[in-house]
Amino acid sequence: MKRGMYLSSRQRGGSKPRTTLNDVANIAGVSPITVSRALREPQKVSDKLREQILSIVDDIGYVPNFAARSLASRHSGVVAVLGPILGSRAFSLAAKGVEDRFQRSDLRTQFANTGLNAAEEAQQLKLFLAQNPAGIIIESFAEFPVNKKLIAEIDCPVVQMMDTSLDPLDMGVGICHRDAAAAATRMLISKGYRRIASLGASKDIRSRRRFDGYRDALVDAGLYDPALVIDSEREHSLEFGMELLDRIHAEQPDVDAAFCHSDELALGVYFRSLQLGLRVPEDFGICGYDGMGFAGMKNAPLTTVQVPLYEIGEKAAELIIRFMSEGERPNDAVRLDATIIEGRTTRS
């Protein structure tokens, strides 16, 4: 697809690896800077070394990416960050990682709150494109057709942040929420819980990925029951978690555990379970998601999936910086690791 001056190393929608500047350097036994100098300023290296490098370039099919230099001379110096900044504590923490990393560079950030709305994200993308941004960092709505088309034509590097369940259109960093949720659900099963509810908001695209993982694990164990699934268009909150427990307990009184799609929901479920006289974790287990501090609260040490949110933001910024300075990008999305933290809301 047409990408203007920004030459992506991956065809949009594909995943075929390409050779990189580092590959050439490793074969030649020199630094990447030396390879770059031989290609851009050949008069600064010896004839013998230049010929060696050019021969390697031909042999392995390396295509020099001169877009970074061209782009650096034209961009505004601002990286646009789009996502549910006002409605998601998780995204806000990742955005903090983005901002902190760019503050150690010559790039700066400009944020736009898109809520959880694909159409709003498309509108914000159009507004930012008129400003010649140095790069764009977005959350997950790139799979929507209108956004996908926009991103394919953007003349700057784009990083999809938070989820790596699908191949990014350009660059990506995050965790695989599907795999993390499946691991958490298998953990609940291993502790003897059998009637495990899924409590989360379908409006959140990452929540849908988590649901897929939850379902995968229960289907594999022969325990999946759609009657134990409650989704909603509401944003996550402590109060909403309390309401969800009331609903699932009324509809499915034999429910014995809840996989909650955020720690906020899990904390609400925990408080309400105490009010209902449920014994946690003996009779009812609770697992949260994101690990944003509730897991360490003295009176409610939740079992949760800890997501490296700040580090995801830092890495997203680093991908932009690396492209701007070296013209390099990873062949695949950068996947970080989530960690299951076992607290006192699940059986030992």
C-alpha positions in Angstrom: 0.0 0.0 0.0 1.0 3.6 -0.5 2.9 4.9 2.4 4.3 8.2 1.1 7.9 8.7 2.3 7.6 6.3 5.2 8.8 2.9 4.0 7.5 0.2 6.3 9.6 -2.9 6.5 6.5 -5.0 6.6 3.8 -5.1 4.0 0.6 -4.1 5.7 -1.2 -7.2 7.0 1.9 -9.4 6.3 4.5 -10.8 8.6 7.5 -11.8 6.3 10.7 -10.8 8.1 13.2 -8.5 6.3 16.9 -8.0 6.6 18.0 -5.1 8.7 21.0 -2.8 9.1 22.0 -4.9 12.1 22.1 -8.1 9.9 24.5 -6.4 7.5 26.7 -5.2 10.4 26.8 -8.6 12.0 27.9 -10.3 8.8 30.5 -7.6 8.0 31.8 -7.6 11.6 31.4 -3.9 12.0 29.0 -1.6 13.8 25.6 -0.5 12.4 26.9 3.0 12.3 29.7 2.0 10.0 27.3 0.2 7.7 25.1 3.3 7.7 28.1 5.5 6.9 29.2 3.2 4.0 25.7 3.5 2.4 25.0 7.2 3.1 28.5 8.7 3.0 30.7 6.2 1.2 33.7 8.6 1.0 34.1 8.2 4.7 35.0 4.5 4.6 37.7 2.6 2.8 37.1 1.3 -0.7 37.6 -2.3 0.5 35.2 -2.0 3.4 32.6 -0.3 1.2 32.8 -3.0 -1.4 32.5 -5.7 1.3 29.4 -4.0 2.7 27.8 -3.5 -0.7 28.4 -7.2 -1.5 26.7 -8.3 1.7 23.8 -5.9 1.0 23.3 -7.6 -2.4 23.7 -11.1 -1.1 21.1 -10.8 1.7 18.7 -8.5 0.0 18.9 -5.6 2.4 17.0 -2.5 1.3 18.4 0.7 2.9 15.7 2.7 4.6 16.4 6.4 4.0 12.9 7.5 5.2 14.1 8.3 8.7 16.4 11.1 7.5 13.8 12.5 5.1 11.1 12.3 7.8 13.3 13.9 10.4 13.7 17.0 8.3 9.9 17.4 7.8 8.1 16.4 10.9 6.8 18.7 13.6 8.7 17.1 16.5 5.4 16.1 18.1 4.2 12.5 18.6 0.4 12.1 18.8 -0.8 9.6 21.5 -4.5 8.6 21.0 -6.5 6.4 23.4 -9.0 6.4 26.4 -6.8 8.7 28.5 -9.7 10.0 30.6 -11.6 6.8 31.0 -8.8 4.2 31.5 -6.3 4.2 34.4 -4.4 1.5 32.6 -4.0 3.5 29.4 -3.1 6.6 31.5 -0.2 4.7 33.1 1.1 3.6 29.7 0.8 7.1 28.4 2.9 8.3 31.3 5.6 5.8 30.2 5.4 7.3 26.7 5.7 10.9 27.9 8.6 10.1 30.3 10.6 8.5 27.5 10.1 11.3 25.1 11.1 13.8 27.7 14.6 12.2 27.4 14.6 12.9 23.7 14.0 15.8 21.3 10.4 14.7 20.7 7.3 15.7 22.6 3.9 14.3 23.0 0.4 15.6 22.3 -2.5 13.6 23.7 -6.0 13.1 22.4 -8.7 11.3 24.4 -10.7 8.9 22.1 -12.6 7.2 24.8 -13.4 3.7 23.6 -14.7 4.9 20.2 -13.3 3.8 16.9 -15.0 6.7 15.0 -13.5 9.2 17.4 -10.1 7.7 16.9 -10.4 8.1 13.1 -11.4 11.7 13.6 -8.5 12.5 15.8 -6.1 10.7 13.4 -7.2 13.0 10.6 -6.7 16.1 12.8 -3.2 15.0 13.8 -2.2 14.1 10.2 -2.6 17.8 9.2 0.1 18.7 11.7 2.9 16.5 10.2 3.5 14.5 13.4 6.8 12.7 14.0 4.9 9.6 14.9 1.6 8.3 16.2 0.9 6.0 19.1 -2.6 4.5 19.3 -4.4 1.8 21.3 -6.3 -0.9 19.4 -8.9 0.3 17.0 -6.6 0.0 13.9 -8.5 -3.2 12.9 -11.6 -1.1 12.1 -11.7 -0.6 8.3 -11.8 3.2 8.3 -8.8 3.4 10.8 -6.9 0.7 8.9 -7.1 2.6 5.7 -6.0 5.8 7.4 -3.0 4.2 9.1 -1.9 2.5 5.8 -1.6 5.9 4.2 0.1 7.7 7.2 3.5 9.3 6.3 5.1 8.6 9.7 5.8 5.7 12.0 2.8 4.3 13.8 2.9 2.2 17.0 -0.2 0.2 18.2 0.1 0.0 22.0 -1.2 -2.4 24.6 -2.2 -5.6 22.8 -0.3 -8.0 20.5 -3.0 -10.5 19.8 -3.1 -9.4 16.2 -0.2 -8.4 13.9 0.2 -4.6 14.0 -0.3 -2.6 10.8 3.2 -1.0 11.4 4.8 -1.4 14.8 3.3 -2.8 18.0 4.1 -3.3 21.6 2.2 -4.8 24.5 1.1 -8.2 25.9 -1.1 -10.8 24.4 -4.2 -10.3 26.5 -5.7 -13.5 25.2 -2.8 -15.6 26.5 -2.6 -13.7 29.8 -6.3 -14.3 30.5 -6.1 -17.9 29.5 -3.2 -18.4 32.0 -5.2 -16.7 34.8 -8.3 -18.8 34.1 -6.2 -22.0 34.1 -4.8 -20.9 37.4 -8.3 -20.6 38.9 -9.1 -24.1 37.5 -6.0 -25.5 39.1 -7.1 -24.3 42.5 -10.4 -26.2 42.2 -12.8 -23.5 41.0 -15.2 -24.8 38.4 -18.0 -22.3 38.0 -15.9 -19.4 36.9 -17.6 -16.2 35.8 -16.3 -13.6 33.3 -17.0 -10.1 34.4 -16.0 -7.3 32.1 -17.1 -4.6 29.7 -17.4 -5.6 26.0 -16.8 -2.0 25.0 -13.2 -2.4 25.9 -11.4 -4.1 23.0 -8.8 -5.5 25.3 -11.5 -6.9 27.5 -12.8 -8.8 24.4 -9.3 -10.3 24.0 -9.3 -11.4 27.6 -12.7 -13.0 27.2 -11.3 -15.0 24.3 -8.5 -16.3 26.6 -11.0 -17.0 29.4 -13.2 -19.0 27.1 -10.2 -20.9 25.5 -9.1 -22.2 28.9 -12.6 -23.2 30.0 -13.4 -24.9 26.7 -10.2 -26.9 27.0 -11.2 -28.0 30.5 -14.8 -28.8 29.5 -16.1 -26.1 31.9 -17.3 -23.3 29.7 -20.8 -22.0 30.3 -22.0 -18.9 28.5 -24.5 -18.3 31.3 -21.5 -17.3 33.5 -20.5 -14.5 31.2 -21.6 -10.9 31.8 -20.6 -8.0 29.6 -21.7 -4.4 29.5 -21.0 -1.2 27.7 -20.2 0.6 31.0 -16.7 1.6 32.0 -15.0 -0.3 34.8 -15.5 1.0 38.3 -15.6 -0.3 41.9 -19.4 0.2 42.0 -19.9 -1.6 38.7 -18.0 -4.6 40.1 -20.3 -4.7 43.1 -23.3 -4.7 40.7 -21.9 -7.4 38.6 -21.4 -9.7 41.5 -25.1 -9.1 42.6 -26.2 -10.0 39.1 -24.1 -13.2 38.6 -24.9 -14.4 42.1 -28.6 -14.0 41.6 -28.6 -15.6 38.1 -26.0 -18.4 38.9 -25.9 -19.0 42.6 -23.5 -21.9 42.2 -20.8 -19.5 40.8 -17.6 -20.1 42.7 -15.1 -17.7 41.2 -14.9 -14.5 39.1 -12.3 -13.6 36.5 -12.6 -9.8 36.4 -11.3 -7.8 33.5 -9.8 -5.1 35.7 -8.7 -4.7 39.3 -11.3 -2.0 39.7 -14.0 -4.6 39.0 -12.3 -7.2 41.1 -12.1 -4.8 44.1 -15.8 -4.1 43.8 -16.6 -7.8 43.6 -14.4 -8.4 46.6 -16.1 -5.8 48.8 -19.6 -7.0 47.7 -18.7 -10.6 48.4 -17.8 -9.6 52.0 -21.2 -7.9 52.3 -23.0 -11.0 51.1 -21.1 -13.2 53.6 -19.2 -15.1 51.0 -16.0 -16.7 52.2 -13.1 -15.5 50.1 -11.2 -17.5 48.9 -12.6 -20.7 50.4 -16.0 -20.6 48.7 -15.5 -17.8 46.2 -12.3 -16.9 44.3 -11.5 -13.6 42.7 -8.9 -12.7 40.1 -8.4 -9.2 38.8 -6.5 -7.8 35.9 -3.9 -5.1 35.3 -2.2 -5.0 38.7 -2.4 -1.3 39.1 -2.0 -1.2 42.9 -5.1 -2.8 44.2 -3.2 -6.1 44.5 -1.0 -4.6 47.2 -3.7 -3.0 49.3 -3.4 -4.2 52.9 -7.1 -5.1 53.3 -7.7 -6.4 49.8 -4.6 -8.2 48.4 -6.1 -9.3 45.2 -4.9 -12.1 43.0 -4.4 -10.4 39.6 -2.7 -10.4 36.3 0.0 -7.7 36.5 0.5 -5.9 33.1 3.7 -3.9 32.6 1.7 -0.8 31.6 4.4 1.8 32.2 7.0 -0.3 30.4 4.7 -0.7 27.4 4.5 3.0 27.1 8.2 3.5 27.4 8.8 0.8 24.7 6.3 2.4 22.3 8.1 5.7 22.5 11.4 3.9 22.1 10.2 2.3 18.8 9.4 5.8 17.4 12.8 7.2 18.6 14.7 4.2 17.1 13.0 4.7 13.7 13.7 8.4 13.7 17.4 7.9 14.5 18.2 4.6 12.7 15.4 3.9 10.3 14.9 0.5 12.0 11.9 -1.3 13.2 11.2 -4.8 14.6 9.8 -7.4 12.2 7.1 -8.4 14.7 5.2 -6.7 17.5 7.3 -6.4 20.7 5.7 -8.6 23.3 6.3 -8.0 27.0 5.4 -10.4 29.8 2.4 -10.3 32.1 2.7 -11.9 35.5 0.1 -13.6 37.7 0.3 -12.3 41.2 -1.4 -14.7 43.7 -3.0 -12.8 46.6 -5.4 -13.8 49.3 -8.5 -13.9 47.0 -7.7 -17.3 45.6 -7.0 -20.6 47.3 -3.4 -21.5 48.0 
